[in-house]
Amino acid sequence: MGKYLLAAEAAKKWNITQRRVQKLCLEGRIKGVFKLGEFWVIPASALKPNDARFRTKESKQ
């Protein structure tokens, strides 16, 4: 079994709030995430999703 992070640990790693990580999990924007009881479990290798609230340089064209 690979290594996993809880939402609080992912939040610290990605420099965002725990609530934001939970929301991303709920929306299915993080690959490989699952819920274990009341905790979101995130693969340690998961990448931080792009913030859809902001446009990237590529999407401005």
C-alpha positions in Angstrom: 0.0 0.0 0.0 1.4 3.4 -1.0 1.8 6.4 1.2 -1.2 8.6 1.9 -1.9 12.1 3.4 -4.9 13.4 5.3 -6.5 16.7 4.2 -4.6 18.7 6.8 -1.3 17.3 5.6 -2.1 18.0 2.0 -3.1 21.5 2.9 0.2 22.2 4.5 2.1 20.6 1.6 0.1 22.7 -1.0 0.0 25.8 1.1 -3.8 26.0 1.0 -6.5 25.6 3.7 -7.7 22.3 4.9 -11.2 23.3 3.9 -10.1 24.0 0.3 -8.5 20.5 0.2 -11.8 18.9 1.4 -13.7 20.8 -1.2 -11.4 19.7 -4.0 -11.8 16.1 -2.7 -15.6 16.4 -2.7 -15.5 17.8 -6.3 -13.4 14.9 -7.4 -10.6 17.1 -8.6 -7.8 15.1 -6.9 -7.0 11.7 -8.4 -7.0 8.6 -6.2 -8.7 10.3 -3.2 -11.2 8.3 -1.0 -13.0 8.8 2.2 -12.1 6.7 5.2 -14.8 7.3 7.8 -14.9 11.1 8.2 -11.3 11.6 6.8 -10.3 12.3 3.2 -7.3 10.2 2.3 -5.1 11.5 -0.5 -2.3 9.7 -2.2 1.1 11.4 -1.3 1.9 11.5 -5.0 -1.2 13.4 -5.9 -0.7 16.8 -7.6 -2.3 20.0 -6.5 -5.2 20.8 -8.9 -5.1 24.0 -10.8 -7.2 26.7 -9.3 -10.2 27.1 -11.6 -10.9 30.5 -10.1 -8.0 32.0 -12.0 -7.1 31.7 -15.7 -3.7 30.5 -16.7 -1.7 32.2 -19.5 -2.6 29.4 -21.9 -6.4 29.8 -21.3 -6.2 33.6 -21.9 -5.4 33.2 -25.6 
